[in-house]
Amino acid sequence: MYEFIFHYDGEAGSEVVLPLAPEYMKTEEKSLNKLIRLFGGGETNILKGLGLRDLTLKFLLPKNNVLTEMSESEFNEPIFYLAKFREFIDNKKPVRLTITRKQQKGGVIFAGNILVSFEEYEVMENAGEEGDFWVTLKLKETLR
């Protein structure tokens, strides 16, 4: 089981827990290398190391609590999350993303956290799934 939590560092009560783990999470790491084309032909590459990571998450915001393992008091409707994502963009502050990968028997396989900025998100509604929202969220690693 995966748990995805967004929050501002040092701000109690700012936690936003996704109701379901994403369908997928893609992490892109690109180098900052600089390719230079030489005047007489050929090319050379100046090695500069890694740039900031890009993350893409696709997940469902369900209209009700049937699919989640959240209690009724923890569960929020999709509009809550969409408003929070908008707030994260508008506040112009880095957001901590904590991902916990838990085993069924309770142990943690791997946990990670990263400061990110919310770059953009896309919301889709599908026929036959009225009230459920599919979200594709694009994040960029941020350094303090």
DSSP file with accessible surface (Angstrom, degrees, kcal/mol):
  #  RESIDUE AA STRUCTURE BP1 BP2  ACC     N-H-->O    O-->H-N    N-H-->O    O-->H-N    TCO  KAPPA ALPHA  PHI   PSI    X-CA   Y-CA   Z-CA
    1    1 A M              0   0  104      0, 0.0   101,-3.5     0, 0.0     2,-0.4   0.000 360.0 360.0 360.0 135.6    0.0    0.0    0.0
    2    2 A Y  E     -A  101   0A 113     99,-0.2     2,-0.4    20,-0.1    99,-0.2  -0.841 360.0-161.9-106.7 146.3    1.3    3.5   -0.9
    3    3 A E  E     -A  100   0A  54     97,-2.3    97,-2.4    -2,-0.4     2,-0.5  -0.997   2.3-165.4-129.1 128.7    0.4    6.7    0.9
    4    4 A F  E     +A   99   0A   6     -2,-0.4    14,-2.5    14,-0.3     2,-0.4  -0.966  11.1 178.5-117.4 120.0    1.0   10.1   -0.7
    5    5 A I  E     -AB  98  17A  19     93,-2.5    93,-2.8    -2,-0.5     2,-0.4  -0.983  11.4-165.1-127.1 131.9    0.9   13.1    1.6
    6    6 A F  E     +AB  97  16A   0     10,-2.8    10,-2.7    -2,-0.4     2,-0.3  -0.921  24.8 147.0-109.4 138.7    1.4   16.8    0.6
    7    7 A H  E     -A   96   0A  37     89,-1.9    89,-3.4    -2,-0.4     2,-0.4  -0.984  47.1-105.3-163.2 159.5    2.1   19.5    3.3
    8    8 A Y    >   -     0   0    6      3,-0.3     3,-1.6    -2,-0.3     6,-0.2  -0.731  48.2-104.7 -84.4 137.2    3.9   22.7    4.0
    9    9 A D  T 3  S+     0   0   49     -2,-0.4    -1,-0.1    85,-0.3     3,-0.1  -0.411 102.0   5.9 -61.4 131.5    7.0   22.3    6.2
   10   10 A G  T 3  S+     0   0   89      1,-0.1     2,-0.7    -2,-0.1    -1,-0.3   0.561  99.4 115.5  75.6   8.1    6.4   23.5    9.7
   11   11 A E    X   -     0   0   83     -3,-1.6     3,-1.5     0, 0.0    -3,-0.3  -0.872  56.6-147.7-115.5 100.2    2.7   24.1    9.2
   12   12 A A  T 3  S+     0   0  109     -2,-0.7    -3,-0.0     1,-0.2    -5,-0.0  -0.333  82.7  24.1 -62.1 141.8    0.5   21.9   11.3
   13   13 A G  T 3  S+     0   0   80      1,-0.1    -1,-0.2    -6,-0.0    -6,-0.0   0.500  89.4 107.3  82.6   3.6   -2.8   21.0    9.7
   14   14 A S    <   +     0   0    9     -3,-1.5    -2,-0.1    -6,-0.2     2,-0.1   0.456  45.9 126.0 -92.2   2.4   -1.6   21.6    6.2
   15   15 A E        -     0   0  117     -8,-0.1     2,-0.5    -4,-0.1    -8,-0.2  -0.354  38.0-171.8 -67.8 135.4   -1.5   17.8    5.3
   16   16 A V  E     -B    6   0A   2    -10,-2.7   -10,-2.8    -2,-0.1     2,-0.5  -0.981   6.2-164.5-125.7 113.8   -3.4   16.6    2.3
   17   17 A V  E     -B    5   0A  40     -2,-0.5   -12,-0.2   -12,-0.2   -14,-0.0  -0.885  22.1-124.6-101.6 122.7   -3.5   12.8    2.0
   18   18 A L        -     0   0    9    -14,-2.5   -14,-0.3    -2,-0.5    43,-0.1  -0.446  14.9-136.5 -63.0 138.6   -4.5   11.4   -1.4
   19   19 A P  S    S+     0   0   11      0, 0.0    50,-0.5     0, 0.0     2,-0.3   0.803  85.8  22.4 -69.9 -27.5   -7.5    9.1   -0.9
   20   20 A L  S    S-     0   0   40     40,-0.3     3,-0.1    48,-0.1    48,-0.1  -0.975  89.5-102.5-135.8 150.5   -6.0    6.5   -3.3
   21   21 A A        -     0   0   48     -2,-0.3    39,-0.3   -19,-0.1   -18,-0.1  -0.393  54.2 -92.0 -66.1 147.3   -2.5    5.7   -4.5
   22   22 A P        -     0   0   21      0, 0.0    37,-0.3     0, 0.0     3,-0.1  -0.255  20.5-127.3 -60.1 149.9   -1.8    7.0   -8.0
   23   23 A E  S    S-     0   0  118     35,-2.6     2,-0.3     1,-0.3    36,-0.2   0.857  94.4  -6.4 -61.9 -37.2   -2.4    4.7  -11.0
   24   24 A Y  E     -C   58   0A 100     34,-1.3    34,-2.1     2,-0.0     2,-0.4  -0.989  58.1-156.4-154.2 157.6    1.2    5.6  -11.9
   25   25 A M  E     -C   57   0A  59     -2,-0.3     2,-0.5    32,-0.2    32,-0.2  -0.991  14.1-166.1-133.6 125.6    4.0    7.8  -10.8
   26   26 A K  E     -C   56   0A 105     30,-3.0    30,-2.5    -2,-0.4     2,-0.5  -0.959   0.9-165.7-115.8 130.5    6.7    8.8  -13.3
   27   27 A T  E     -C   55   0A  64     -2,-0.5     2,-0.5    28,-0.2    28,-0.2  -0.971   3.9-165.0-114.8 127.7   10.0   10.4  -12.2
   28   28 A E  E     -C   54   0A  66     26,-3.1    26,-2.3    -2,-0.5     2,-0.5  -0.958   5.1-174.0-114.4 127.5   12.2   12.0  -14.8
   29   29 A E        -     0   0  103     -2,-0.5     2,-0.4    24,-0.2    24,-0.1  -0.990   9.9-176.2-119.9 120.5   15.8   12.9  -14.1
   30   30 A K        -     0   0  119     -2,-0.5    21,-3.2    22,-0.4     2,-0.1  -0.904  21.7-123.1-118.2 146.6   17.6   14.8  -16.8
   31   31 A S  B     -G   50   0B  64     -2,-0.4    19,-0.3    19,-0.2    21,-0.1  -0.402   9.2-138.2 -80.3 161.6   21.2   15.9  -16.9
   32   32 A L        +     0   0  103     17,-3.0    18,-0.1    -2,-0.1    -1,-0.1   0.124  53.5 145.6-100.4  15.7   22.3   19.5  -17.3
   33   33 A N        -     0   0   54     16,-0.3     2,-0.5     1,-0.1    14,-0.2  -0.156  43.0-138.1 -55.2 151.1   25.0   18.5  -19.8
   34   34 A K  E     -H   46   0C 123     12,-2.5    12,-3.0     2,-0.0     2,-0.5  -0.956   7.7-152.8-120.3 116.6   25.7   20.9  -22.6
   35   35 A L  E     -H   45   0C  84     -2,-0.5     2,-0.5    10,-0.2    10,-0.2  -0.773  13.5-166.0 -88.0 127.5   26.2   19.6  -26.1
   36   36 A I  E     -H   44   0C  63      8,-3.2     8,-2.6    -2,-0.5     2,-0.5  -0.966  13.0-143.0-119.3 126.9   28.4   21.9  -28.2
   37   37 A R  E     -H   43   0C 179     -2,-0.5     6,-0.3     6,-0.2     2,-0.2  -0.776  23.7-131.7 -87.0 126.2   28.7   21.6  -32.0
   38   38 A L    >   -     0   0   89      4,-2.0     3,-1.6    -2,-0.5    -1,-0.0  -0.524  11.6-123.6 -82.4 147.3   32.3   22.3  -33.1
   39   39 A F  T 3  S+     0   0  219      1,-0.3     3,-0.1    -2,-0.2    -1,-0.1   0.890 109.9  46.4 -58.2 -42.4   32.9   24.6  -36.0
   40   40 A G  T 3  S-     0   0   81      1,-0.3    -1,-0.3    -3,-0.0     2,-0.1   0.353 128.9 -81.2 -85.4   9.9   34.8   22.2  -38.1
   41   41 A G  S <  S+     0   0   47     -3,-1.6    -1,-0.3     1,-0.3     2,-0.0  -0.294  90.9  69.9 105.7 160.6   32.3   19.4  -37.6
   42   42 A G        -     0   0   56     -2,-0.1    -4,-2.0    -3,-0.1     2,-0.3  -0.238  63.8-120.1  85.5-178.3   31.9   17.0  -34.7
   43   43 A E  E     -H   37   0C 103     -6,-0.3     2,-0.3    -2,-0.0    -6,-0.2  -0.978  11.3-150.9-155.9 162.6   30.6   17.8  -31.2
   44   44 A T  E     -H   36   0C  70     -8,-2.6    -8,-3.2    -2,-0.3     2,-0.5  -0.953  13.4-137.3-136.9 158.0   31.6   17.7  -27.6
   45   45 A N  E     -H   35   0C  74     -2,-0.3     2,-0.7   -10,-0.2   -10,-0.2  -0.973   5.4-152.2-122.6 123.7   29.6   17.3  -24.4
   46   46 A I  E     -H   34   0C  76    -12,-3.0   -12,-2.5    -2,-0.5     2,-0.4  -0.858  22.1-138.0 -94.7 116.9   30.3   19.3  -21.3
   47   47 A L        +     0   0  133     -2,-0.7   -14,-0.1   -14,-0.2    -2,-0.0  -0.625  33.8 162.4 -82.5 128.7   29.2   17.2  -18.3
   48   48 A K        -     0   0  128     -2,-0.4    -1,-0.1     1,-0.3     2,-0.1   0.374  41.2-120.1-127.3  -1.4   27.3   19.2  -15.6
   49   49 A G        -     0   0   42      2,-0.0   -17,-3.0   -18,-0.0    -1,-0.3  -0.373  51.9 -23.9  93.1-169.6   25.4   16.6  -13.5
   50   50 A L  B     -G   31   0B 114    -19,-0.3   -19,-0.2   -18,-0.1     2,-0.1  -0.543  51.0-149.0 -86.9 145.7   21.7   16.1  -12.7
   51   51 A G        -     0   0   18    -21,-3.2     2,-0.1    -2,-0.2    -1,-0.1  -0.237  45.3 -61.7 -91.9-172.3   19.0   18.7  -12.9
   52   52 A L        -     0   0   70      1,-0.1   -22,-0.4    -2,-0.1    -1,-0.2  -0.464  60.2-108.4 -73.0 145.4   15.9   18.9  -10.8
   53   53 A R        -     0   0   80     -2,-0.1    88,-3.2   -24,-0.1     2,-0.4  -0.437  21.1-147.1 -77.0 147.7   13.5   15.9  -11.0
   54   54 A D  E     -CD  28 140A  34    -26,-2.3   -26,-3.1    86,-0.2     2,-0.4  -0.947  15.3-164.9-109.3 134.2   10.1   16.1  -12.7
   55   55 A L  E     -CD  27 139A   8     84,-2.4    84,-3.1    -2,-0.4     2,-0.4  -0.962   7.2-169.0-121.6 139.4    7.3   14.0  -11.3
   56   56 A T  E     -CD  26 138A  13    -30,-2.5   -30,-3.0    -2,-0.4     2,-0.4  -0.998   6.8-174.8-127.0 127.5    4.0   13.1  -12.9
   57   57 A L  E     -CD  25 137A   0     80,-2.4    80,-3.1    -2,-0.4     2,-0.5  -0.971   8.8-166.3-121.1 137.7    1.2   11.4  -11.0
   58   58 A K  E     +CD  24 136A  56    -34,-2.1   -35,-2.6    -2,-0.4   -34,-1.3  -0.992  26.8 152.9-122.1 125.0   -2.1   10.1  -12.3
   59   59 A F  E     - D   0 135A   1     76,-2.5    76,-3.1    -2,-0.5     2,-0.4  -0.967  40.6-112.3-150.2 162.9   -4.7    9.3   -9.7
   60   60 A L  E     - D   0 134A  19    -39,-0.3   -40,-0.3    -2,-0.3    74,-0.2  -0.823  11.7-159.5 -99.2 132.7   -8.4    9.1   -9.1
   61   61 A L  E     - D   0 133A   0     72,-3.3    72,-2.3    -2,-0.4     2,-0.1  -0.931  27.3-149.2-105.3  99.7  -10.3   11.4   -6.7
   62   62 A P        -     0   0    1      0, 0.0    70,-0.1     0, 0.0    69,-0.1  -0.409  15.2-133.9 -76.3 150.9  -13.4    9.3   -6.0
   63   63 A K  S    S+     0   0   90     14,-0.1     2,-0.3    67,-0.1    69,-0.1   0.717  88.3  24.1 -73.5 -22.0  -16.8   10.9   -5.3
   64   64 A N  S    S-     0   0   67     13,-0.1     3,-0.5    14,-0.0     4,-0.1  -0.856  83.9-106.1-139.8 176.6  -17.3    8.6   -2.3
   65   65 A N  S    S+     0   0   21     -2,-0.3     3,-0.3     1,-0.2     5,-0.1   0.194  83.1 105.5 -91.7  15.8  -15.4    6.5    0.3
   66   66 A V  S    S+     0   0  117      1,-0.2    -1,-0.2     3,-0.1     0, 0.0   0.902  85.1  39.0 -66.1 -39.4  -16.1    3.1   -1.2
   67   67 A L  S    S+     0   0  107     -3,-0.5    -1,-0.2     2,-0.0    -2,-0.1   0.613 104.5  79.5 -87.8 -14.0  -12.7    2.5   -2.7
   68   68 A T        -     0   0   16     -3,-0.3   -48,-0.1    -4,-0.1     7,-0.0  -0.402  69.9-137.9 -95.2 170.5  -10.5    4.0    0.0
   69   69 A E        +     0   0  162    -50,-0.5     2,-0.2    -2,-0.1    -1,-0.1   0.128  68.4 118.1-106.3  16.4   -9.2    2.8    3.3
   70   70 A M        -     0   0   30    -51,-0.2    -2,-0.1    -5,-0.1     2,-0.1  -0.517  68.5-115.0 -82.5 151.7   -9.9    6.2    4.9
   71   71 A S    >>  -     0   0   51     -2,-0.2     4,-1.7     1,-0.1     3,-0.7  -0.384  33.9-105.2 -74.3 164.1  -12.4    6.7    7.7
   72   72 A E  T 34 S+     0   0  147      1,-0.2    -1,-0.1     2,-0.2    -2,-0.1   0.866 122.6  53.5 -60.2 -34.4  -15.4    8.8    7.0
   73   73 A S  T 34 S+     0   0  113      1,-0.2    -1,-0.2     3,-0.0    -3,-0.0   0.775 111.2  45.7 -73.7 -24.3  -13.9   11.7    9.0
   74   74 A E  T <4 S+     0   0  111     -3,-0.7    -1,-0.2     2,-0.0    -2,-0.2   0.742  93.4  96.4 -85.6 -26.3  -10.6   11.6    6.9
   75   75 A F     <  -     0   0   26     -4,-1.7     2,-0.3    -7,-0.0   -10,-0.1  -0.405  52.7-172.0 -73.3 138.0  -12.3   11.3    3.5
   76   76 A N        -     0   0   57     -2,-0.1    -2,-0.0   -12,-0.1     5,-0.0  -0.962  25.5-111.7-125.6 149.7  -12.8   14.5    1.5
   77   77 A E    >>  -     0   0  127     -2,-0.3     3,-1.5     1,-0.1     4,-0.9  -0.335  39.9 -99.7 -73.2 160.3  -14.7   15.0   -1.8
   78   78 A P  H 3> S+     0   0    6      0, 0.0     4,-2.3     0, 0.0     3,-0.4   0.834 118.8  64.5 -52.7 -36.4  -12.8   15.7   -5.0
   79   79 A I  H 3> S+     0   0  118      1,-0.2     4,-2.3     2,-0.2     5,-0.2   0.850  96.1  59.2 -61.3 -30.1  -13.4   19.5   -4.8
   80   80 A F  H <> S+     0   0   68     -3,-1.5     4,-2.0     2,-0.2    -1,-0.2   0.945 109.0  43.1 -59.9 -48.5  -11.4   19.7   -1.6
   81   81 A Y  H  X S+     0   0    2     -4,-0.9     4,-2.8    -3,-0.4     5,-0.2   0.913 112.2  52.2 -67.3 -42.5   -8.3   18.3   -3.3
   82   82 A L  H  X S+     0   0   24     -4,-2.3     4,-2.0     1,-0.2    -1,-0.2   0.906 110.5  48.8 -62.9 -38.5   -8.7   20.5   -6.4
   83   83 A A  H  X S+     0   0   57     -4,-2.3     4,-2.3    -5,-0.2    -1,-0.2   0.901 111.3  50.2 -66.1 -39.7   -9.0   23.6   -4.2
   84   84 A K  H  X S+     0   0   38     -4,-2.0     4,-2.8     2,-0.2    -2,-0.2   0.910 108.7  51.6 -65.3 -42.1   -5.9   22.5   -2.3
   85   85 A F  H  X S+     0   0    0     -4,-2.8     4,-1.7     2,-0.2    -1,-0.2   0.926 110.9  48.4 -61.1 -42.3   -3.9   22.0   -5.5
   86   86 A R  H  X S+     0   0  156     -4,-2.0     4,-2.8    -5,-0.2    -1,-0.2   0.914 111.3  50.6 -62.7 -42.0   -4.9   25.5   -6.7
   87   87 A E  H  X S+     0   0   66     -4,-2.3     4,-2.6     1,-0.2    -2,-0.2   0.913 106.3  55.1 -61.4 -43.4   -3.9   26.8   -3.3
   88   88 A F  H  <>S+     0   0    4     -4,-2.8     5,-0.6     1,-0.2     4,-0.4   0.873 112.7  43.0 -60.5 -36.5   -0.5   25.1   -3.5
   89   89 A I  H ><5S+     0   0   63     -4,-1.7     3,-1.1    -5,-0.2    -2,-0.2   0.942 115.2  48.3 -72.3 -47.7    0.1   26.8   -6.9
   90   90 A D  H 3<5S+     0   0   97     -4,-2.8    -2,-0.2     1,-0.2    -3,-0.2   0.827 103.9  60.5 -64.1 -33.0   -1.2   30.2   -5.7
   91   91 A N  T 3<5S-     0   0   71     -4,-2.6    -1,-0.2    -5,-0.2    -2,-0.1   0.654  90.2-146.6 -72.8 -17.3    0.9   30.3   -2.5
   92   92 A K  T < 5 +     0   0  185     -3,-1.1    -3,-0.1    -4,-0.4    -2,-0.1   0.844  55.5 124.4  55.7  34.8    4.2   30.1   -4.4
   93   93 A K      < -     0   0   80     -5,-0.6    -1,-0.2    23,-0.0    -2,-0.1  -0.956  68.4-101.9-121.8 147.0    5.7   28.0   -1.6
   94   94 A P        -     0   0   31      0, 0.0     2,-0.4     0, 0.0   -85,-0.3  -0.346  34.1-148.2 -65.0 149.0    7.4   24.6   -1.9
   95   95 A V  E     - E   0 116A   0     21,-3.0    21,-3.1   -87,-0.1     2,-0.5  -0.954  11.0-126.9-120.1 136.5    5.3   21.7   -0.7
   96   96 A R  E     -AE   7 115A  51    -89,-3.4   -89,-1.9    -2,-0.4     2,-0.6  -0.733  18.8-160.2 -85.0 127.2    6.7   18.5    0.9
   97   97 A L  E     -AE   6 114A   0     17,-3.0    17,-1.9    -2,-0.5     2,-0.5  -0.955   8.0-170.7-105.9 118.9    5.6   15.3   -0.8
   98   98 A T  E     -AE   5 113A  30    -93,-2.8   -93,-2.5    -2,-0.6     2,-0.5  -0.962   1.2-170.0-111.3 126.5    6.0   12.3    1.4
   99   99 A I  E     -AE   4 112A  11     13,-3.0    13,-2.5    -2,-0.5     2,-0.5  -0.975   0.9-171.3-118.4 123.6    5.5    8.8   -0.1
  100  100 A T  E     -AE   3 111A  20    -97,-2.4   -97,-2.3    -2,-0.5     2,-0.7  -0.972   8.7-160.6-117.0 126.4    5.4    5.8    2.1
  101  101 A R  E     -AE   2 110A  40      9,-2.7     8,-3.0    -2,-0.5     9,-1.2  -0.923  20.9-170.2-106.0 106.9    5.4    2.3    0.6
  102  102 A K  E     - E   0 108A  66   -101,-3.5     6,-0.3    -2,-0.7     2,-0.2  -0.736  19.2-128.5-103.3 148.8    4.0    0.0    3.2
  103  103 A Q    >   -     0   0  107      4,-3.8     3,-1.9    -2,-0.3    -1,-0.0  -0.529  31.3-111.1 -83.2 159.7    3.9   -3.8    3.4
  104  104 A Q  T 3  S+     0   0  199      1,-0.3    -1,-0.1    -2,-0.2    -2,-0.0   0.828 118.0  55.9 -61.9 -29.7    0.5   -5.5    4.1
  105  105 A K  T 3  S-     0   0  205      2,-0.1    -1,-0.3     1,-0.0    -3,-0.0   0.350 126.2 -96.7 -88.5   7.2    1.8   -6.6    7.5
  106  106 A G  S <  S+     0   0   56     -3,-1.9    -2,-0.1     1,-0.3     2,-0.0   0.184  82.1 123.8 107.4 -19.6    2.7   -3.1    8.5
  107  107 A G        -     0   0   32     -5,-0.1    -4,-3.8     1,-0.1     2,-0.5  -0.347  61.5-116.3 -74.7 159.5    6.4   -2.7    7.8
  108  108 A V  E     -E  102   0A  87     -6,-0.3    -6,-0.3     1,-0.2     3,-0.2  -0.851  21.5-171.5 -98.8 125.2    7.7    0.1    5.5
  109  109 A I  E    S-     0   0A 110     -8,-3.0     2,-0.3    -2,-0.5    -1,-0.2   0.921  74.0 -18.6 -75.5 -49.1    9.4   -1.0    2.3
  110  110 A F  E     -E  101   0A 117     -9,-1.2    -9,-2.7     2,-0.0     2,-0.4  -0.964  58.2-167.1-161.1 137.3   10.6    2.5    1.4
  111  111 A A  E     +E  100   0A  56     -2,-0.3     2,-0.3   -11,-0.2   -11,-0.2  -0.982  14.4 171.6-128.0 143.0    9.7    6.0    2.4
  112  112 A G  E     -E   99   0A  21    -13,-2.5   -13,-3.0    -2,-0.4     2,-0.3  -0.980  12.4-165.9-145.9 156.7   10.8    9.2    0.6
  113  113 A N  E     +E   98   0A  98     -2,-0.3     2,-0.3   -15,-0.2   -15,-0.2  -0.995   7.5 176.0-146.0 152.0   10.2   12.8    0.7
  114  114 A I  E     -E   97   0A  18    -17,-1.9   -17,-3.0    -2,-0.3     2,-0.4  -0.993  32.3-117.6-152.3 142.2   10.9   15.7   -1.6
  115  115 A L  E     +E   96   0A  15     27,-0.3    27,-2.8    -2,-0.3     2,-0.3  -0.757  45.6 174.4 -81.8 132.2   10.2   19.4   -1.8
  116  116 A V  E     -EF  95 141A   0    -21,-3.1   -21,-3.0    -2,-0.4     2,-0.4  -0.908  30.3-137.7-135.6 161.7    8.2   20.1   -4.9
  117  117 A S  E     - F   0 140A  30     23,-2.3    23,-1.9    -2,-0.3     2,-0.8  -0.928  30.0-119.0-113.2 145.9    6.3   22.9   -6.7
  118  118 A F  E     + F   0 139A  12     -2,-0.4    21,-0.2   -30,-0.2     3,-0.1  -0.784  35.4 175.1 -82.8 113.3    3.0   22.3   -8.3
  119  119 A E  E     -     0   0A 104     19,-2.4     2,-0.3    -2,-0.8    20,-0.2   0.883  57.0 -34.5 -88.6 -46.8    3.6   23.0  -12.0
  120  120 A E  E     - F   0 138A 108     18,-1.5    18,-3.2     2,-0.0    -1,-0.4  -0.971  49.5-155.9-168.0 160.5    0.2   22.0  -13.5
  121  121 A Y  E     - F   0 137A  56     -2,-0.3     2,-0.4    16,-0.2    16,-0.2  -0.990   5.6-152.6-146.7 152.5   -2.6   19.6  -13.2
  122  122 A E  E     - F   0 136A 112     14,-2.4    14,-2.3    -2,-0.3     2,-0.5  -0.980   9.1-155.7-124.8 136.2   -5.3   18.3  -15.6
  123  123 A V  E     - F   0 135A  53     -2,-0.4     2,-0.4    12,-0.2    12,-0.2  -0.961  10.9-174.0-117.7 129.5   -8.7   17.1  -14.5
  124  124 A M  E     - F   0 134A  85     10,-3.0    10,-3.0    -2,-0.5     2,-0.4  -0.968   9.8-163.3-123.1 140.6  -10.8   14.6  -16.5
  125  125 A E        -     0   0  127     -2,-0.4     2,-0.4     8,-0.2     8,-0.1  -0.982  14.4-151.9-119.0 132.7  -14.3   13.3  -16.0
  126  126 A N    >   -     0   0   58     -2,-0.4     3,-2.1     6,-0.4     6,-0.2  -0.845  24.9-103.2-106.7 143.6  -15.4   10.2  -17.8
  127  127 A A  T 3  S+     0   0  100     -2,-0.4    -1,-0.0     1,-0.3     0, 0.0  -0.312 110.9  25.9 -58.4 138.7  -18.9    9.2  -18.9
  128  128 A G  T 3  S+     0   0   63      1,-0.0    -1,-0.3     0, 0.0     0, 0.0   0.375 109.4  77.2  86.3  -7.8  -20.3    6.7  -16.5
  129  129 A E    X   +     0   0   67     -3,-2.1     3,-2.5     3,-0.1    -3,-0.3  -0.189  66.0 174.6-123.0  39.3  -18.1    7.9  -13.7
  130  130 A E  T 3   +     0   0  123      1,-0.3   -67,-0.1    -5,-0.1     3,-0.1  -0.212  69.0  18.6 -54.6 130.3  -20.0   11.0  -12.7
  131  131 A G  T 3  S+     0   0   29      1,-0.3     2,-0.4   -69,-0.1    -1,-0.3   0.155 101.1 105.2  94.7 -19.9  -18.5   12.7   -9.7
  132  132 A D    <   -     0   0   25     -3,-2.5     2,-0.4    -6,-0.2    -6,-0.4  -0.764  55.6-157.5 -91.2 141.9  -15.2   10.9   -9.9
  133  133 A F  E     -D   61   0A  41    -72,-2.3   -72,-3.3    -2,-0.4     2,-0.5  -0.980   9.0-151.3-124.6 129.2  -12.2   12.9  -11.2
  134  134 A W  E     -DF  60 124A  43    -10,-3.0   -10,-3.0    -2,-0.4     2,-0.4  -0.866  21.9-165.1 -94.6 128.2   -9.0   11.6  -12.8
  135  135 A V  E     -DF  59 123A   0    -76,-3.1   -76,-2.5    -2,-0.5     2,-0.5  -0.948  17.8-163.9-120.4 133.4   -6.1   14.0  -12.1
  136  136 A T  E     -DF  58 122A  24    -14,-2.3   -14,-2.4    -2,-0.4     2,-0.4  -0.983  19.9-167.8-111.4 119.0   -2.8   14.2  -13.8
  137  137 A L  E     -DF  57 121A   0    -80,-3.1   -80,-2.4    -2,-0.5     2,-0.5  -0.928   9.6-158.3-114.8 129.4   -0.5   16.2  -11.6
  138  138 A K  E     -DF  56 120A  90    -18,-3.2   -19,-2.4    -2,-0.4   -18,-1.5  -0.943  15.9-179.7-111.6 126.0    3.0   17.6  -12.7
  139  139 A L  E     -DF  55 118A   2    -84,-3.1   -84,-2.4    -2,-0.5     2,-0.4  -0.861  15.7-151.3-121.6 155.4    5.5   18.5  -10.0
  140  140 A K  E     -DF  54 117A  64    -23,-1.9   -23,-2.3    -2,-0.3   -86,-0.2  -0.995  27.9-112.6-128.2 130.9    9.0   19.9  -10.1
  141  141 A E  E     - F   0 116A  33    -88,-3.2     2,-0.4    -2,-0.4   -25,-0.3  -0.338  36.8-159.4 -58.0 142.1   11.6   19.2   -7.4
  142  142 A T        -     0   0   36    -27,-2.8     2,-0.4   -47,-0.1   -27,-0.3  -0.975   8.6-147.0-129.7 140.0   12.4   22.4   -5.6
  143  143 A L              0   0  127     -2,-0.4   -91,-0.0   -91,-0.0   -27,-0.0  -0.846 360.0 360.0-104.6 142.8   15.5   23.2   -3.5
  144  144 A R              0   0  197     -2,-0.4   -29,-0.0   -50,-0.0    -1,-0.0  -0.535 360.0 360.0 -81.4 360.0   15.3   25.5   -0.4
